[in-house]
Amino acid sequence: MHGRRVAPFVNHYTQLGVSSAATIEEIRRAYRILARRYHPDVNPGAASEEKFKRIAEAYRVVSDPERRRA
């Protein structure tokens, strides 16, 4: 393990502001609200761009039924 960096645990549900028991509709609604708020075209800046990327990654993972089970 020398020299390898381990990514910290990221709770994708927390990033989207929903519980792990949320329905796909609740997840989609939360993602759309956050994506609109932090989209780089609407809110320019490095911080909002990074936040948008994290939100998009969380949605990609949580919205996929196979990944959600894992």
N, C-alpha and C positions, 0 to 999 in steps of 0.2 A: 503494500500500500504506500510505499514511499513515493512521493512526488505526485500522487494522484489526488485530485480534489474531489470531494464528495459534495454533491449539491445538497443544500439543506432541505428538509421536508417542507413542502408547500401544500397547504390545505386549499384546494381549488374552490371548495364550497364557500370558505370564508372570503376568498377574494371576490367571489360573485355576490356575497352577502345573502346566501340562502343556506338552508339546512341540508343535511345529507338525505333527508326524507322528501326533499322538494320534488315536485313533478317536473316533467320536461317543459311544460308551459311556464312554470314559475322560473325555471332556469333561463329559458329563452327571454322572458320579459326582463329579468335582472340584467342579462348580458346586453340587451339592446339599450337599456337605460344607461348603463356604465359605458358602453362603447360610444354612444352619442356624446356623453359628457367628456370622455378622455380622448376622442379621436384627434389625431394631430392636425387635421385640417380645420377643426373647430377650435381647438385649444392648443396653439403652437407652444413648443417648448420640449426640452429633453425629458423632463420629469413626466409630463403627460404622455409622451410617446412610449416611455418605458412602462408606465401603468397600463396603457392600452395593449401593449404586447403581452403583459402578464394576464390581463383579463381575457384576451383572445385565446391564449394557451389554456387557461382554466376552462373556458367554454368548450374548447375542442376536446378536452379530456372528459369533462363531466357530461357532455351531450352525447357521447358515444356509449351505447349500452354495454359493450364489451369492456371498455376501460372503466366504466362506472362500477361494474361488479368487482373489478380488481381493487 
